[in-house]
Amino acid sequence: MSEQINDEAIGRQIMTFVCGDESYAFDIGDITDIIEIPEITSVPKLPEFLLGVINLRGQVVPVMDFNLRMGKPKQEYDEKTCIIVTERDKANIGVIVHRVVDVEMISDEEVISSPVKNAVVSGYIERNGTRTALVDWKALVQQE
């Protein structure tokens, strides 16, 4: 039994989502919650992509719009729009995405590294004619 290698143990899980007509993914290990969009309290003098803060179980969580952060136009929110919450350096951060699609297992061999170092998109996965951009949380939340 110990001689058999489980292919899933070699890979990692990602959660795919869409914004606009493009597919993206976060490493599932970065995600702590997926929630509906509650009331967002605006905070003055924030960059355009930071919409404000929410109260998540007694913690103040800054929220950004993924499309705006990626330099794309803001989309109208609907019933499938949600906030993906991650914890980074003991602080929660929420990212509004248009629609969560699935959780998938990928292998490191399937990932094509991005030619741009320290970019928000760290690599790509191509499957069944679809390209999914892997998002680096650390780069995403850093202020430009």
N, C-alpha and C positions, 0 to 999 in steps of 0.2 A: 504494500500500500504506500509506503514512503517513497518508493521508486517512481510512482506515477506522478507526473507533474500536472497540476490543474492549470489550464490556460488562463482562467480568471485570476489566479493568484499572481500571474506575471503582469497583468494589466492593471488598469485603474478605472474607476468609474467617473463618468462625466455626466452633467446634466445639461441637456441641450435646450435652447430657447430661441425664439425669433424676435427680431426687432425689424420692422419694415419687411422687406423681402429677403433678409439675410439671416443665416443660421449661425449661432454662436454657442459656446459651451464653457461652463465653469467646472473645475475639478470638484467633485462632490464633497471632498474633505474640507473645502473652504466654506461650505454652506451650513448655516445653523438653523434657518427658518425660511419658509416661503409663506407669505401672508398676503391677505387682501390689502388694498390701499386704504389706510385709515385717514383721518384728518391730518394734514401736514401743516405744521406751524412754520410760517416763513421767518427767516432770519435776515436782517439787512446786510447788505454789502457782501453777499456770497457770489461766487462765480455763477453764471447762468445755469449750468448743469446741476448745481446743488439747489434743490427745491426748498429745503428747510429740514425740520426735525420731526420725528414722531416719538410717541411714548410706547415702548415695547416692554411690557411687564415691569414697569417702573424705571426703565433705563431710557435715556435720551439717545436716539439713533438718528444720525444724519442720513438724508435720503437724496440720491442723485437719479436723474433720468438718464438711462443708458444711451438712448439716441442722441441726446444733447451732448453727453460726454464724448461720444464718438464723432461729433461734428455734423450730425444729421438733423433734419428738422424734427421737432417734437410731434409725436403721434397723438391722436385722440385716445384717451383711455377707455376701455370697455370692460365687460365682465370677466374677460380672460387676463386682463392686465394685472400684474402682481408685483410684489416687492420680494426680491431675493435678499436675504440678510446673511452676512458673514461676520465672523469675528476676526479682527486683525489687531494684533498687539493689545489684546484685552479690551478692545473697543468694537462695538457693533457698527456696521455700515450697511445701509439698505440701497439696493439698486432696482429701479423700476424697469421691468421688461414687458414687452407686449404680450408674450405667451410662452409659458413653459411647455416643452414638447415631451421629453422623455429622459430617462436615466439609462445610460448605455455603458457597456464595458469596452474599453479600447486597449490596445497594446501600444507600448512605446514605439514599436516599429511602424505603426500606422500614422504617427505624427510627423508632419513635415515642418521643420523649424522655420520660423519667420526669418527672412534675411535682415530684418531691422532689429537690432539689439535694443533691449529695454523698452520695447513697444508694448502697448496694451494688448495687442494680439501676439501671443508667443509662438503660435504655430497653427497648422491646418490639418484637418482630417478630410480625406475624400472618400466617400462611400456612395455607391449606387448613383453616381452622377451629381451628388450634392457635396458642396464644400462647406465645412463647419470650421469657424475660426475659434481657436482656444484662447480664452481671455485670461490674462495674468492679473489677479486681484490686486497685487501690490502696485503694479503700474497703473491700473485703472483708478485707484484712489489717490494716487500721488497728484499733488497740484502741479500743473505745468508751469 
